[in-house]
Amino acid sequence: MSVWARFFRLAVGVAVIMCLALVPARAQLNFETSAPYALLMDYESGTVLFQRDADARIEPASMAKLMTLAVVFDLLRRGIINLEDMFYVSEHAWRTGGAPSGGSTMFAEIHSEISVDDLIHSVIIQSGNDASIALAEGIAGSEVAFAAIMNELAYEIGMENSHFTNPSGLPDPDMYSTARDLAQLARYIIREFPEYYDWFAVPDFTWNGIRQSNRNDLLGSSIGIDGLKTGHTRAAGYGIVVSNNDGGRRLVAVLHGMESARERSEQTRRLVTWGARNFERIPAYGAGEIVGRVRVYGGEVSHVGLVGEGSIDIYIPRGSRRCLSANITYNAPIRPPVREGQRLAQLNILCDDQIIQTAPLYAAESVIDGDLVRKATDALWELALGWI
């Protein structure tokens, strides 16, 4: 273990903090972006390297199609649908998302039938609203019924601040997500469906005699972008969810709310390049290794260990080692039952008292209710701390 890793462990060991709420990271050192909403995440660990208003509710626009694709990929994996299945293009799909709509479309013909394979390619490459609606109706019978499936899967993924009302991302005041949730969705797709992820890098797709290029103009660029999805509406502005695999380390980035496609591309390129080039890696904790412990009030045991999602590496801006410190924050009080793997806390890495990186922490084991003596003793502690 390096000297810096040992120092980091010592810093965490003396700085486990009980907070009324998890502390969000502020804008990180040495980087600014014109994107109102942004997040940069290490794919393997889920560690956040940069964020700006990442938990603010945003209109996801066509980036909502990633949730549609996640549902479709999941159903394919379970054998409920097949790529060769033919889905009907209803008048609603054609009128709302097809050529008459004036939006992004695959130009599907009304009352035609199209394979699931082709519909998926259209959603990914052409951002076809008609293709998204045809998939939803073919799977669930209606957009409303399909949106319920979207929301159920979003909950399972851990998208804590998202709600979907349609499969295309067409504007709806009741549909919202966050940069953080969209990054979690991207990680889910990359991790769970590697057999389909290559489709996000397909450069173009032709349907009904009309060839359309992938709307992600960063594909094939020098920074290694290989997915995922752009989005735009007049109200929401221009957004993008991307991932790259440059130098063996994959990053996921979300930016939204920009004023033009050019600004979107420029800001995304800057953020991903900064994340790939400007950090040095310090291994800190192995998979399953206890990072710290937090008190469980009224539990069978008084404390529960905290572990990362796999191993935890520190990524710090080059030249900033001397400012390094860390703490753990969590919502207090924690009460049983606590289940193994439940997210409980957050590891914050700081430089000169400014958060530069965060990583989620999870319960290392389950904790059930304690006996009456334990509960009474812990109740006195809670009373002393002003929680009851």
N, C-alpha and C positions, 0 to 999 in steps of 0.2 A: 504494500500500500504506500502511495506517495506521501510526502510530507504534507502537501496541500490537502489530500483526502483526509488524513488524520486530523489536521486542523479543522476541517469542515465538520467532521463528526463531533469534535469537542464543542464547536460553536452551537451545533444543534442540541447537544446533550444538556446545555445549560440554558436553553431558550425555548422551552415548551410553554406556550402562552395560552391561557384560557381567555377566549374572546366571546363577545355576544354574537359575533358574526364572522364568517371567514373573511379575511382581508383581501380585497381584489388588488391585483398588481397595477401599479401606475405605469405610465409610459416609460419604456426602458432607455438605458443609456445609449448615446451615440446614434440614435436613429429617430427620424421624424418622417411622417407620411401625411399627405393631404387627404387620405382616405378617412372619413369620419369614423368608420368601424373597421377594425383590423385585428387579426390574430395570427401568430406564427407558432406552430407546434411541432415538436419532435414526434415523428410518427410512432416510433417503437415504444416510447415511454409515456406519451401523452403530455410530456412536459411543455409548458408554455414558455416560449422565449420572448415573445413580444405580444402586447395586447393594447388595444385602444377601444374603449367602450364595447368590449367584447360580449357583455351581457345585456346590452340594450336591445330591445325588440326592434326588429327590422322587417320590412317586407322582403321576402326571399326572392321574389320574381321567379325566373326560370331555374334558379338554383334549387327550387322546391322539387324539380324533376329528379334530383338525386334521391329524394325520399321515394318517389314513384319507382325508380329503378331498383332501389333497395328491396322494395316489396316484391317486384317482379323477379329479381334474382333469387330471393328467398323461396318463392313459390316454385321456381325452376329447380332449385336444389332439392326441394321436398317432393318433386315429381307431380305436383298438382297441375302444372301446365308444362308444355313442351315448346321448344323453339319452332317446331313445325306446325303448331296449332294455328288455325286461321281465325282471325277476329274481324268482325263486321264493322264497317265504318257507317255509323248512323248519321241521320240528318243533323242531329245535335253536334256530333263530333265534327262534321264537315262545316257546319255553319259557324260554330263557336271557335273552332281551332283550325279550320281549313282555309282554302283560298279566299272565301268571302270575308273572312275575319280581318284580313290585313295584318295579322301577326305572323310570328314564325310558324312555318308549316312545312309538311312534307309534300303537300299538294295531293293528298289522298283523294280518290274519287268517291263521291257519295254512293252508298249502297254496295261498295266493293268489299272484298275480303283480302286481308293482308296478314302475312305470317308474323308471329310474335318476334321472330328473328329480325325481320325488316322493321317492325315497329320500334324495337329497342334501338337499332342503329339510327333511326330517324330521331328518336328522343335525344340520344347522345350527341349526334353530329349536327343535325339540322335544328335541334331544339323544337321539334314539331309538336305544336299544341294539339293538332288533330291526332297524332300518333299517341300522345299521352292519354287523351280522352278515350280513344279506341281501346287501349290497354285496360283502362279503368273499367269501362263498360263490359269488356270481354271477360274480365276477372270477377267483378262484383255486381254488374248489372247497371250501376249508376256511379256518377262521380261522388255523390254523398256517401254511398256505401263503401266505396274504395277509400275515401278520406278517413273513414273510421279505422280501416286496416292500417293506413299510413300512421295514424296517431298511436295505435296500439304498438306498432313496431318501434316508433320513435321513443315511446316510454321504455321499451325493453332495451334499447340502445343506450339510454341515459340522457336523452335530449330533454332536459328539464324545463326548458322555456320555449317550447315550440308547439304550434298548433296548425294543422293543415286542413284546408277545406276543399281543395281540388288538386288534381294530379299534374296540372300544367304550370302552376304558378301565376296564372292570370289574377289580376288584382282582386283582393277581397279583404275588407276591413277586419275580418275575424281570423285571417291567416298571418302568422308571424313566426319568426325564428330569431336566432342570434348568431353572431360570428362563431361563438364557442360551440354551439350545438351543430352548426354546419361543419365545423372541423371534426367533431366527433362522428358525424355521419360519414364524412369522407374516409376517416380511419376505418370505420366499420366496413365500408364497401371494399376498400383495398385489402383489408385483412381477411374478410370472409369470402370474397368472390374473386380470387386471383384469376380464375379461368375466364372471367369477363372483363377484367380491368383493362386489358390491352385494347379493348374496343374504344376506350376514351381517347386513344391516340390516333385513331383512324382519321386520315386527313380530309376525306370527302365522301359523299354518298349521293347516288343518283336515284331518283324515283319519279315516275311519270314523265321521263325524258328530261328532267330538270336536275342538273348537277349542282350541289351546294357544298361549300367548304365548311369544315369544322369551325364553329364560331370562336373557339379558343385559339387566338392567333399567336399564343406563346408556345404551342406545340412544336417540338423540334428545335427550339431555340438553344443557345449555348448554355443555359442554366438547367437543362435537363427536365423541363416540364413534360409530363406524360399524362395529364388529366387535370381537372375533371369537368367543370361546367361553368359557363358564364350566365349572367342574368341581367336584365334591364327592363325597367318601366319608367315612364316619365316621372312619376312621383318618387320612386325609390332610387333612381340613378343607376349607375353602372356598377355591377358587382362580379365577383369571380371566386370560385373555390378551386385551388390548384394543389398539385403535389409534384415534387421532383425527387429524383434519386441521383444526386450528383456526388460522386466520390464515395458511394457506398452508404450514405446516410440520407434517409428520406425525411423530407419536411412536408407539412401540410400548411397552407396559407389560405386565409379568407380575407378579402377586402370588399367593401361595399360603400355605396353612397357617392361615388365619384361622378363628375360632370360629363365625361366623354369616354369613349372606348380607348382613345389614345392615352388618356390619363390613367385609366385602369391598367393598361399594359405596362406603362412606365412605372407606376407605383408597385405593381406586383413584381416586376423584374427587380426593382431596387430592394424590396423587402426580402425576397427569396435569396438574392445574391448576398445581402448582408448576413442573413442567417447561416448560409452555407460557408461563408468565407471568414466571418469576423468572430467566430467563437472557437475556444479551445475546450476540449473535453477532459473532465476529471472524473474517473469512476469513483462513486461514493458508496453505494450499497448494492449488494447482490440481490438477486431475486429471492423474495421471502425473508430477507434480513430485516430485523427490527430497527426502525429508524428512531422511534421514541415511544413513549407510553402516555396514555391519557386516562384520567379517572372516570370510572363508571359509577354513578351514584345509585345505590340500591341494588347493585349487581351481586352475583354469587362471589365474584372476585372484585377487588377494588380498582384494578387497572387493566387496560387492554393494550396489547402491542399494536404498533402501526407499521405497515409495510407499503412499499410502492407497487405500482402495476408493472411487475417484472423488476429488472434492475433499475437503479436510479443513477444517472450520470449528471454531473454538473456541467453546464455549458455556459462559460462566462466570456464576456467580451475580452479580446486580447488586450493585455496591458493593464488589467484591472484586478489581478490576484490579491494585491495588498489590501483592497477594500472589502474583501469577502467576509460575509457573515450570514447567519441563517437563523430562522426560527420556525416553529410549528404553531399554526393557529387552528382553532376549532370552535364550533358552536358549543357552548356550555349552558346548562349541565347535560352530559350524556347519560341517558337512562336505558336500562335493559327493556326488552331483549335487544342485544346487539348480535347481528349475524356475521359470520366470517365472510370477508369480502365486501362488507358494507363501507361505503365511503364515509369517513368521519372527520378528516382533517386535511390540511394543506401545508405542504412544505414550501417555505418562502426563502429564496436565496437573494440576499441584498448586497448592494455595493454602495457604501456611503449612505446607508439608511434608505436607499431607494430599491424597491423590488425589481430584480432583473430577470427572475425566473420563478415559476411555480410548478409544483408537481402534486397531484392528488395522492392522499394516503388512505389506506383501507385497513379495516380490522383484521388482525392476524388470526383471530379465533373468535368463536361465538361466546357470548356471555348471557346467562339466563338470570332471572330474578333471584335476589338473595333472600335470606330468611328475615324474620321480623326484627331481629337484633341489628342486622346489617342495615336494613332500611331505616330504622330509627336513628342509628348513629349517623348515617349519611344525610338524613333529614336535618339533623342539627348542623352539619357542615353547610348545607344549602341555606339554612336560616342565617347562619353567620355571614355567608357571602352575599346575602340579600336576594337570593333567587326565589325564595318562597315567603 
